[in-house]
Amino acid sequence: MSSCPLCHQQTLAFHQDKNRQYVRCQHCYLVSVPAQFYLDETAEKAQYDLHDNDFADTGYQRFLSRTLTPLLARTGFNAKGLDFGCGEGAVLSQMAAAQGVSVANYDLFYHPDTDVLNQQYDFVCLTEVIEHIADAHQLIERLSQLLLPGGILAIMTKRVLSLEAFINWHYKSDPTHINFYSVETFEWLAQQRGWQLEIIDNDVVFLQLPSI
């Protein structure tokens, strides 16, 4: 079996459907798709181009507010943030700007300005992003460097509940979804890093760095 993309421990078979195999780490509990099932960059972007997330879409704004509203309640309106994997519309930063909060945008395909990755922020948001990124360990390393002491990593991703739920889970059918997190994975991550975990919603968690 392949090694875990988050903690690099050995994985065990978890599930197989008609399209892909899935393995789970017995150490950090991440469920992942082996690399042979990854899309190439062109095919991956083609999937993202199908999305039409726009600031004028009030339903999408409500979706994003489930992260942004509790986040700003904790950080205050003087905070500076980054939307990592913001998508073409960069809607969250526009919502924050309407409340007087500055949020920079980064997206590998649509907002590839890497200058914003050389700064530090009071919070970093990943809305339906973390499940797409292959090297989970490197991602967490990068995100930790982007946050100021006491900063919050706000993650929205649907979570693995059980094997039984996973078998019929629509979320795994997206070919760009390759890493699947659970509460246990976030608990492991918080313990390893000395971060504080707060479960906000059934698909939103906050991980807060120590203040010093």
Protein Blocks (a to p, Z undefined) as FASTA:
>chain_A
ZZdfklopacddfbdcfkbccdddfklopacddfklpccfklmmmmmmmpccdfklmklm
mmmmmmmmmmmmmnopmbccddehkbjnlmmmmmmmmnopacddddfklmmcfklmmccc
fbdcdehklmmpmblmlmmmmmmmmpcghiacdddddddfbfklmmmgmklmpmkbmbdc
dfklmmmmmmmnopacddfbfkbccddddfZZ
